């Protein structure tokens, strides 16, 4: 390795006289460094450096003044500013790829070639998909495709709805209560729901302040019927609805009884079996509440709320309890064949005219998909 130092000719100038350029040449590459450009090290003006040369025979060391240069490779003798600018505009990954091409090991070069081949394959696949999509759009038309996708959305949501009897003669037979709670499950709710049966106005006020239950349940507890049998029935339904809402807040179920020891075993098994999906993670099988399972919980909450509240419910209150977006709630409600309207003129909603009311009445309206369809039209 050969070194050459170039000094500034302007020895009279107080700054320029200290300027140096150091060039190092090897058989394959040349390196250049200086002490005055933007690439020079900034610590030179604050420190002094020395190099000691040890004489092995005498054991004495001679000390010389030294200066540190930041050496950069000179890739071409004909380097022009445009080439440097093009290199600086490259991403970090592209610069690393250039280094691997020039100095990388055989393993690194094979990995680089493999990644580039995969990128080419991905580009070809994207081009093929784009071409196929264009052909389908040309053949079928954008409007027909939007209608097909909207219908698919309805069908996807419908797979998670309670069984619907479209030929029902009464609203209570559209979503039968037995499909929401079996007789054995209903009987198991007697003990935990006893707290609701005997609840006092003072306890309701305290629970409202503590927010220990969802808003829909707290509101309905104020209007428990006086009849003992009806009061017990509504209390059981409200307790199970509140349990469903709290269950929907979880993501991954890590315990066998996620709702605590006060929840009957048959209800815990129902929640795990009907409202979770199995997933494999970290070498173990876990129960997960996915987006589709959250939609299923929402549908069953709506169906149970309809039975509780004479088949007319405030969808906005349930939407807030379930922490859903309005568009998602409306899609599920319309998939369940509810008539959605603005809740105006209701005494309990005088200060809020933005609530949506869902009503289950006969004959059932035709299935529609409104929210996603509007979005797709806007995107196209």
N, C-alpha and C positions, 0 to 999 in steps of 0.2 A: 504494500500500500504506500503510495507516494503522496506527500503533502506539499502544497504550495501556498504561500502567504502573499497577499497583495496589499500594499499600503496606499493610502491616499496621497496624492502629489501635493495637495494644498496644505503644506506644513505650517503655513502662517495662520490658518483659520483655527480658532481655539477648539472647535468641536470636530471638524473634519480631519484634523491631523491625527486623531486617534482611531479613525475608521480602518477596519481590516476586513479582508475577505479571505477565507480559508477554503482551499479546494483539496479534496482527497480523491485520488484516482486508483481504481482497481482494474482488473482485466475485464470485468463485466459491467461495472457501473461506476459513476462518478457522484460525489457528494459535495455540496456547497453549503457554506455557512458564513454569516457575517455578524457584526456587532452593532449594526445601526438600523436595520430595517424593522418592520413590524413583527417579524418572526424571531428577532433576537431576544435573548433572555433578559428580563427586566431587572434582575438582581445585580448586574455587573456594576452599576453605579453606586451601590450600597456596600459592596463587599470587595475584598481583595483575595485573590487566590494565588497559591504557591504550589510549585512542584518540587519535591525533594528527590535528589539522585544520590543513592547510597553507593559508596565505593566499598566493595566487599573486601578488598585487600587491606585498606587502611581503617575501615569501619567508620569512616566519616561521611556525613551527608552534606551535599551542597544544595542550597535552596534558591530557586529561580522564580521570578514573577511569572504568573500564568493568567490566561484568559479563557473563559468557557465559550464554546461556539455550539449552536444548535444546528447540527448537520442534517441536510435534507437531500434525498436522492435526486439527481438530475436525470430524468427519464429519457431525454432526447437532446442532442446538440442543437436541433432546429426547433426547440420548444417556443411556441408563440403564445401571446396572452390569451387568445381564444381557447387554446387547448387547456390552459390552466383554469379558465372560467368554466369550461365544460366539466372538468374533473370536480371542481368545487360544487357544482350543481347536482352531482350524483348523491344518492342516498347513502347512508351508512352501510346498508347491506350490499349495495353495488360496489362500494369501495373495498369492502371485505372480500367480495368475490374476486376483484382484480388482484388483491394480495394473495388469495389462495391460488389463483391461476399462476402467479409468478413464483411464489415461495412456499405454497402449501405442500403437505405430505401427500402421498399417493391415496391414502384413505380420505383426506379432505377433498381431493380433486374428484374422487369417485362420488362422494356425497354431493358435491356441487353439480356434477353432470346429471346425477339422478334427480336432484331437485329441479334443474332446468328442464329435463325431459317431462317431469310431472307437470310443470307449469305449461309447457307446450300442449300436453294432453288435455289439461284443463281448459286452455283457450280453444282448442278444437271442439271440446264437448260443449262449451258455452256457445260457440258459433253454430253448432248443430242444433242445440236447443232453441236458439233464437230463430234460426231458419224454419224449424218445425213449427214454432209458435206463430210465426208470420204466415206460414201456409194454412194453419188451422183458422187463424183470424180471417184470412182471405176467403177461405171456403165457407165458413159458418157465419161470419159477421160478429162485430163487437157486441151488439145488443143481445144476440142469442147467447153468447158466451157469458155475459153478465147475468142473464136470467138463470143459466145453468149453475153458475157458481153460487148465486143467491139461494137457489133451491137446495144445493148441497149443504149450505150453511144451516138451513132449516132442518135437513135430515140429520146432520151431525149433532145438533142440539137435541133433536127428538130422541136419539138413542139413549139419552140420559134422563128422560122424563118419566114420571110415574105412568103406569099403564092407563091409557086413555080410552074410554068407552064412548065412541062418537055417536052411537045409537041410543044414548041414555035419554030417559024421559024426564029426569029431574037433574038439576045441577049437582046434587050430592052424589049422583051415580056416575058422573063424568070421571072423576078421580075418586075411586072408592076408598073409604077410610081404612078398610081391611088391607088395601095394597100399601098403605103408609105405615100402619101399625097392626101387626097380627094380634089375635086375642091374647096369646101368651105374653107378648110384649106389652100390650095395654094393661094387663093385670099386674105386671111387674112394676109399672109406674105408680101404683097406688101408694107405696110407702114413701118414695122421695117426693111425690107431689103433695103429700099431706101438709107440708109447710105452706104451700100456696092455698090450700083449702081453708086453713085457719088464719090466714094472714090478716093483719089489722091495718087500718089507714096509716097509723104511725110507722109501722114496719115498711109499708110501701114508700112512704116519704123518705125514710132512711135508706132504703135500697136505691131509690132514685138518686139521692145525693152520693151514695157510694158507687153508683153505676155497676152494681153487682150482676145485673141482668140486662139484656138488650132492651131497647126502647119500646119495641112492639109489645113485649111481654109486660113491661112495667105499666104501659098504657092500658092493656087489657085486664091487668089485675085490679084496676080501679072499678071494673064493671063485671065482677063475678056475680053470677045469678044467685038468688036467695035459695032456690030449690036445691036440696042437698045433692041429689043425683046429678043435676046439670052442673052444679058448682064443682063437684068432684071430676066430672068429665072434662070440663074446660081447664081445670088445674093440671090434669095429666097431660093434656095436649100442649099447654103452655110450657110445662117443664121440659117436655121432649123437644119442642121447638127451640127453646133457649139452649138446650144441650147441642142441637144441631148447629146453631149459630156459633157457639163457642168452639165446637169441634172444627168448623171451617177455618178458624184462625191458625190452626196448626199446619205445619209443612211436612215434616217427617215424624212419624209416630215411633217413638223409641221405647215405650212401655206397653205392657199388655193391657192395662186399664188406663187409657189416657185421660178419662174424665173423672178419675178419682174413685175412692172406695164407695162413695155414696151412690154412684151410678150402678144400677143392677147389671149383673153379669150378662144377661141376655141382651141388654141394650148395648153394652160395650162390644159384644160380638157382632151385633147388627151393624154398628158404626164401622168396625174394622172390615167386615165382610162386604158391605154394600157401598161404602163411601171412601174406600182407599184403593190404590192400585199398588201391586208389588213391583219393586225395583231392586236391582242387584248393584250394591255399592260397597266398596272396601271389603270384598270377600264375604259379604253377608247380605241376606234378603231383608229389605226394609219396606214398611208400609208408607206410601207417599200420598199426600192429598194434592193431586195435580190440578191443572186448570179445568180439565174435563170433569174431575170429581167435584171440584168447587161448583161447577155448573149443575151437577146432579144434586148436590146438597141444596143449592138455591131453589131448584125446581120442587124438591120435596118440602122445603120450608114454605114456599108459596102455596102448594097444595094443602098443607096442614093449616096455614093461616086462613085459607078460604073456608075450610070447615069450621074454624074457630069463629070467624067474623061474618057469618051469613053470606059467604061467597062474594064479598066486596072488601078489598083491602087497599091500604095505602102502600103502594109499591116503593115510594121514596123512603119511607121509614125503614122498610126491610132492606132496601139498597144500602142505606147508611149503616144498618146493623151488620150486614154482610160485607161491608167495605168493598163494594163493587162500583164500576163506572155505570152511569145511567144508560149508556147505549147497550151494555151487556145485559143489564137488568131488563130493558125493554125487549131485547131479542128473545130472552128466555120466556118472558111473560107472553109475548105474541106467539111463540112456538107452542105455548100451553093453551092457546086459543082464547086468551083473555081479551076483553075489550078495554083498551087503554084510553083514558080521558084525563083532562085536567081536573084536579080536586078543587072545585070552587063552591062556595056557599056552605061548607061544612064548618060548624062552630069551632071545632078544635084546631082548624087551620086558617083562622081569620088573618093571622099575621104572616102567612106564607102561602102565596098563590102558585108556587112552582111545583107543588106535589102532584104526582101522577097516581090516578086511581085505577085499579084493575078489577074488572067485574067478570065473573063467569056466569054466562047466561045462555039459554038455548033460543034458537039454534046456534051452534058453534060457528064462528066466522072461519073463512078459509085461511090456511096458513100463509104467512107472508114473511119476507125478510127485508127489513127496511134500512136498519143502520148500516150494515156492511155494504149493501147495494149502493147506497148514496156515496159512500166513500170510494168505491171502485169506479163509479161514473166520474167522480172528480179526478181521480188519478189518470184515467184514460183520456 
